[in-house]
């Protein structure tokens, strides 16, 4: 086989897994949209509780002018899809179109579903919030948004020191003021509670469930610290050379990723070996690769 042909064959082989990943992501966005549709049509809307964002505005519009909810969802999201394409990227816009179209179809298909909960306002808000939060979070995690407000929140999160879920909740405050004109103050409050729950579920699904933490440690005894962490927790660590801005003294900064169950044990080790060690702890959204598995703590 010639060199050029081998190169083309290699490129084709690399493209196949990439295409498979895109197809899987698209499928997850569609599933997320249908889960959200189910939460809307089988829990929230029959009990006069709205969603937030463009979907919430679409629900209000559907109640006012009688147009199908799916049609309004599709039409009102067009400006936000354009914004997503221009500011975030082609891939995000494509997956969002797929998600919003699936949401529109899902609400039409599931419109006649029998509500799974009726009357119990607390249960309605909790269950409805969990279902739509899981669906929207699944879509966001896979690169698409189900709502124009989500796109705006993703864009703003790149420019502001806030997470996507927090911005979605803030923007929806204004939506629920509009919702109150149709569903009344009680309906708007219940909608707000449901969406607050949804925003927390979105955060969990979007950021991952790895439950991992990163420890960055500057200590006088880095070698002993790393050896003890390896012995007691079975965790590896890396060194970074850092320099104090005041003393100009160089230190070995230890970086180690552990799961949440090991956090107290890690702090115990640090305190035992060097109570004056400088420690920073970060939440980790997701851990992949390497040899990161659950270890026995001893």
C-alpha positions, -999 to 999 in steps of 0.1 A, spaced: 0 0 0 13 34 -9 21 60 18 -8 83 7 -33 54 8 -21 44 42 -25 80 54 -61 81 41 -69 47 57 -56 60 90 -77 92 88 -108 71 79 -101 49 109 -98 79 132 -130 95 119 -151 64 126 -148 66 165 -153 104 163 -185 100 143 -197 73 166 -192 96 196 -211 124 179 -240 101 171 -241 89 207 -240 125 219 -269 133 196 -289 103 209 -283 114 245 -296 150 236 -327 135 221 -333 112 251 -328 142 274 -354 162 254 -380 134 256 -374 130 293 -379 168 297 -411 165 276 -424 138 299 -418 159 330 -437 188 314 -467 169 300 -471 142 327 -463 163 358 -460 200 356 -484 214 329 -515 194 339 -511 208 374 -507 244 363 -470 245 370 -448 259 343 -412 253 332 -387 282 330 -369 298 301 -383 299 266 -403 268 273 -420 286 301 -428 316 279 -441 291 253 -464 275 278 -478 310 287 -482 318 250 -499 285 243 -524 292 271 -531 327 258 -534 323 221 -541 285 218 -512 276 195 -495 242 200 -468 243 226 -443 225 204 -447 251 176 -441 280 200 -410 262 215 -395 258 180 -403 294 169 -393 313 200 -360 295 202 -348 305 167 -331 338 179 -312 319 206 -301 292 183 -286 319 160 -269 334 191 -255 300 200 -242 294 165 -225 328 164 -211 329 199 -206 293 210 -201 273 179 -215 252 151 -215 219 170 -233 234 200 -259 250 177 -265 217 158 -270 197 189 -293 224 204 -314 224 172 -317 186 176 -326 189 213 -352 217 208 -368 199 179 -370 168 199 -385 187 228 -411 202 205 -420 168 191 -420 153 225 -445 177 240 -468 172 210 -466 134 212 -470 133 250 -497 160 253 -525 136 260 -506 116 286 -524 110 319 -507 129 347 -487 107 370 -493 130 400 -522 153 408 -531 175 437 -500 171 459 -481 204 452 -450 194 470 -447 161 452 -455 178 419 -427 203 422 -401 178 435 -408 151 409 -413 175 380 -381 194 389 -361 162 391 -374 149 357 -369 180 337 -336 188 354 -323 153 345 -334 157 309 -319 192 305 -287 183 323 -283 152 300 -286 174 270 -262 200 283 -236 174 293 -237 161 257 -232 195 241 -267 207 234 -293 229 250 -331 224 252 -339 260 258 -328 294 245 -322 305 281 -298 276 285 -278 288 255 -277 323 269 -266 309 303 -238 288 286 -226 319 268 -227 341 299 -209 314 320 -179 319 297 -178 356 305 -190 356 342 -177 338 373 -210 318 376 -220 283 367 -245 275 340 -272 263 364 -269 294 386 -273 317 356 -303 297 343 -319 301 377 -313 339 377 -326 344 342 -357 324 349 -367 348 378 -380 371 351 -398 343 333 -417 334 364 -430 369 367 -446 364 333 -458 330 343 -477 345 373 -500 363 348 -514 330 337 -510 305 365 -513 330 393 -488 338 421 -491 303 436 -484 287 402 -454 310 396 -440 301 431 -445 264 425 -429 268 390 -399 286 407 -395 258 432 -397 231 406 -371 249 385 -348 255 415 -348 217 420 -342 212 383 -313 236 383 -296 216 411 -302 183 392 -288 200 360 -257 209 379 -252 173 392 -258 157 357 -238 183 338 -208 183 362 -207 146 367 -210 122 396 -174 112 400 -173 127 435 -136 134 432 -114 161 448 -80 175 439 -56 183 468 -27 207 462 -3 206 491 28 226 498 47 210 527 82 209 542 82 171 537 69 164 502 86 131 497 74 116 530 39 130 523 37 114 488 50 81 501 24 81 530 -4 90 506 6 61 483 9 37 512 -23 45 530 -46 56 502 -30 38 472 -30 71 453 -3 85 431 7 121 431 26 146 409 50 174 417 51 209 405 80 232 413 66 265 427 84 296 440 74 318 469 70 354 457 83 369 490 111 344 499 119 333 464 123 298 479 114 269 457 89 242 469 75 210 456 37 214 453 20 180 455 -11 174 434 -33 143 442 -68 133 431 -89 113 455 -126 103 459 -148 120 485 -147 89 508 -109 94 511 -111 131 520 -111 128 557 -82 103 556 -62 126 534 -67 155 558 -56 132 587 -24 123 569 -16 160 561 -22 171 597 -2 142 611 29 148 589 28 186 586 1 206 605 14 238 590 12 226 554 -5 249 529 -35 230 514 -59 238 486 -89 215 478 -109 216 446 -140 198 434 -134 177 403 -163 173 378 -150 142 361 -120 119 362 -110 97 333 -79 77 323 -50 67 344 -55 43 373 -82 62 392 -103 35 409 -118 31 443 -92 21 468 -94 4 502 -87 29 530 -65 15 557 
